[in-house]
Amino acid sequence: MKKPKIAFFDFACCEGCQLQVANMGEGVLDVLAAFDVVEWREVMSEKWDKKYDVAIIEGSITDNHAVERITKIRKKANILIAYGSCATIGGVNGMKNNFELDDIRKYVYGESYKFFPTELTKAVHQVVKVDYFVNGCPVYIPEFVAILKAVLQGIPYYVPDYAVCVECKLNENICMYDKGVTCLGPVTRAGCNSWCINNGNICYGCRGMLSNPNEKSARDVLAKYNIPIELIINKMNMYNKCREII
Amino acid sequence: MAIQNLNINVEYLTRVEGHGNIVINVKEGKIETCKLEIVEAPRFFEGMLRGRSIFEAQHITSRICGICACGHTLASIQAAEDALGIIPTSQTIKLRKLLLDLEMLDSHLLHIYLLVAPDLLGVKSFVPLINSHNEVVRRALRMKKKCNDVCDILVGRHVHPISAIVGGFTKLPEEKDIENMLGLLQGMRPDMEATVELFSKLKFPDFERDTEYVGLVSDDDEYPLLSGDIGSTDNIRLSKHDYRKITNEFIVPHSTAKRTKLSRESYAVGALARFNLNYDKLLSEARRVAEMIGLKPKCINPFLNTAAQLVECVHCLEHAIGILEEFKKSKINYDEEIVVGLNENRKIPVIEGNGVGAVEVPRGILFHNYQTDEKGCIRYANCVIPTNQNTGNIEYDLKKLIPEILDRNEEEITLLSEMLVRAYDPCISCSTHLLNIKFM
């Protein structure tokens, strides 16, 4: 069998998810050996102008150039993977959408703001069709490897649609609410093995919201601990603001 | 005969973090244009921070850059604690120093091996090296993985650390964790020796241009990375709160891009700046390596920033091992473990304030500055990134370099220009929430 031609592309993001690949150590050589890597600007000078079997997209779509570029890549790619929170849900770039766009441009770039065009931040699937989603900020490597295996076998990958709490309980963590702080675990998709809570922090919702969060029970939890709902909504908007774009 | 007319346009420079272009135009032997353009999509971080809790600043600003996430984390925490009037414990400071050592080591190794080595070995990327220099690639990945594994133990992960927050750490390493981290780092020594051996044989381009070097300075004996005053090789020394007097951001008339300058037309930050400012404070193992590869302060060849990174790798590895050995003897105090979240439990008193963080991160000195209101919400945020401070200096280097190499062919000139920019290890994602951006 011929190895699938794979390419990495980065849009507006911190490139940390690409770095997660290098962080696999020598294991990355086994993963790369299953593919023919044809383009990857961050680490390669080689370029490729033909079709890709697999295109991995990191970052959010934040301006017209990006829309044009992602549309071209989609046309050349058999399979397109949205890689990391910025690509799958808009991620932290979505916080920009909390503000009037001209207002935020002026704040950061002053009088020269007109030279810095921007649009509402969008996740990749809000612009072109996406075949696989690798959630997380950053991506969780065991899940990424599982998804690459699914890609190689030509089968779908289903992102867990149950709460981070499920994994968190299995890891025997004490609930953050019992420690007196709020956590987005109850409404966030699992698949990260409750990474942040295992390390004493809270869940910030980087993997996106459940398709059907148990809203009533979440409200009960907030009431039990006397926490205003605005606090949670503001927290949710750190990663999930783009869900409002239809 | 020297080239009279030359038009180089490197669009989307590769093997750097983020999107940048090099544009060089020579007409009748004279440079008409010579610039480094930053074309990464702006992300508006400082704008987005407004109105958010100061306790979220670390989490958000870490996402400015995946490579130096720990560096942003430490600068952000320092600025937030400065604004809130929190003084970290000595244990916290030690653990943060350990984290910063790991950050330097990890980032420098990535740059030296995967981004620069292909140029010195005459190939386009590390991919062909997998076949031609398999052992070298494996060593690079193995060392990188070890840094990463130590970070996993210390702060949950290297890309966007989890447990390092305002006030301290949400999870402290257990005794066996200290042992494991120590074992991993001590186990890296033979690979580090082989790395030094490899790079001492590779030849860096000859080129010199005197400039001002800026970085942290201090009065104690430790190579200053986490804290100190801001100093320069032109004998300037100021408190971190005066960072604006250092950066002096200004607009160049022919573009909208902001630059920084101090005593001269531009200054440089990064490994070479730190080496030039604080050579005497490097650990003896690192100074020995510097001697071996012939690197002496004040070195004014920007290509040797990579060599200075190598020296710092040795320093940071040994420094990190030293910290862990101390913890092995003195033990961790677990009462310092904290639960903060958004501080909704009011564990940390909040005041109105203005704080600055100045931390040496792999690419140079990084500033974070926040003003908070009485509820602890961010009213104003500013981050000055090393790459922004270096862009002007890179252009002046290019302007001196190009006339010196016009007798070579276009391909070689392009390669040398790319190598020069790459030597500074520019981090363009970082720099693009700032003013130093120009669209073509």
Chai-1 contact restraints between the chains, C-beta under 6 A:
chainA,res_idxA,chainB,res_idxB,connection_type,confidence,min_distance_angstrom,max_distance_angstrom,comment,restraint_id
A,A12,B,A41,contact,1.0,0.0,6.0,A-B,restraint_1
A,A12,B,R43,contact,1.0,0.0,6.0,A-B,restraint_2
A,C14,B,R63,contact,1.0,0.0,6.0,A-B,restraint_3
A,C14,B,C65,contact,1.0,0.0,6.0,A-B,restraint_4
A,C14,B,G66,contact,1.0,0.0,6.0,A-B,restraint_5
A,C14,B,S429,contact,1.0,0.0,6.0,A-B,restraint_6
A,E15,B,E17,contact,1.0,0.0,6.0,A-B,restraint_7
A,E15,B,G66,contact,1.0,0.0,6.0,A-B,restraint_8
A,E15,B,S429,contact,1.0,0.0,6.0,A-B,restraint_9
A,G16,B,G66,contact,1.0,0.0,6.0,A-B,restraint_10
A,G16,B,V159,contact,1.0,0.0,6.0,A-B,restraint_11
A,L19,B,G66,contact,1.0,0.0,6.0,A-B,restraint_12
A,L19,B,I67,contact,1.0,0.0,6.0,A-B,restraint_13
A,L19,B,V159,contact,1.0,0.0,6.0,A-B,restraint_14
A,Q20,B,V159,contact,1.0,0.0,6.0,A-B,restraint_15
A,N23,B,N148,contact,1.0,0.0,6.0,A-B,restraint_16
A,G25,B,L141,contact,1.0,0.0,6.0,A-B,restraint_17
A,G25,B,K145,contact,1.0,0.0,6.0,A-B,restraint_18
A,E26,B,R138,contact,1.0,0.0,6.0,A-B,restraint_19
A,E26,B,L141,contact,1.0,0.0,6.0,A-B,restraint_20
A,E26,B,R142,contact,1.0,0.0,6.0,A-B,restraint_21
A,R41,B,T14,contact,1.0,0.0,6.0,A-B,restraint_22
A,V43,B,L114,contact,1.0,0.0,6.0,A-B,restraint_23
A,V43,B,S125,contact,1.0,0.0,6.0,A-B,restraint_24
A,M44,B,S125,contact,1.0,0.0,6.0,A-B,restraint_25
A,M44,B,V127,contact,1.0,0.0,6.0,A-B,restraint_26
A,S45,B,T14,contact,1.0,0.0,6.0,A-B,restraint_27
A,S45,B,K124,contact,1.0,0.0,6.0,A-B,restraint_28
A,S45,B,S125,contact,1.0,0.0,6.0,A-B,restraint_29
A,E46,B,K124,contact,1.0,0.0,6.0,A-B,restraint_30
A,T62,B,A41,contact,1.0,0.0,6.0,A-B,restraint_31
A,D63,B,A41,contact,1.0,0.0,6.0,A-B,restraint_32
A,V92,B,R63,contact,1.0,0.0,6.0,A-B,restraint_33
A,N93,B,R43,contact,1.0,0.0,6.0,A-B,restraint_34
A,M95,B,M48,contact,1.0,0.0,6.0,A-B,restraint_35
A,K96,B,F44,contact,1.0,0.0,6.0,A-B,restraint_36
A,K96,B,M48,contact,1.0,0.0,6.0,A-B,restraint_37
A,I104,B,F44,contact,1.0,0.0,6.0,A-B,restraint_38
A,I104,B,G47,contact,1.0,0.0,6.0,A-B,restraint_39
A,Y107,B,G47,contact,1.0,0.0,6.0,A-B,restraint_40
A,V108,B,F44,contact,1.0,0.0,6.0,A-B,restraint_41
A,V108,B,E46,contact,1.0,0.0,6.0,A-B,restraint_42
A,V108,B,G47,contact,1.0,0.0,6.0,A-B,restraint_43
A,S112,B,T256,contact,1.0,0.0,6.0,A-B,restraint_44
A,F115,B,T256,contact,1.0,0.0,6.0,A-B,restraint_45
A,F115,B,F439,contact,1.0,0.0,6.0,A-B,restraint_46
A,F116,B,P42,contact,1.0,0.0,6.0,A-B,restraint_47
A,P138,B,V159,contact,1.0,0.0,6.0,A-B,restraint_48
A,P138,B,H160,contact,1.0,0.0,6.0,A-B,restraint_49
A,K179,B,V339,contact,1.0,0.0,6.0,A-B,restraint_50
A,G180,B,N345,contact,1.0,0.0,6.0,A-B,restraint_51
A,V181,B,G341,contact,1.0,0.0,6.0,A-B,restraint_52
A,V181,B,E344,contact,1.0,0.0,6.0,A-B,restraint_53
A,V181,B,N345,contact,1.0,0.0,6.0,A-B,restraint_54
A,C196,B,I162,contact,1.0,0.0,6.0,A-B,restraint_55
A,N199,B,G156,contact,1.0,0.0,6.0,A-B,restraint_56
A,N199,B,I162,contact,1.0,0.0,6.0,A-B,restraint_57
A,N199,B,S163,contact,1.0,0.0,6.0,A-B,restraint_58
A,N199,B,K171,contact,1.0,0.0,6.0,A-B,restraint_59
A,G200,B,S163,contact,1.0,0.0,6.0,A-B,restraint_60
A,G200,B,T170,contact,1.0,0.0,6.0,A-B,restraint_61
A,G200,B,K171,contact,1.0,0.0,6.0,A-B,restraint_62
A,N201,B,I162,contact,1.0,0.0,6.0,A-B,restraint_63
A,N201,B,T170,contact,1.0,0.0,6.0,A-B,restraint_64
A,I202,B,G341,contact,1.0,0.0,6.0,A-B,restraint_65
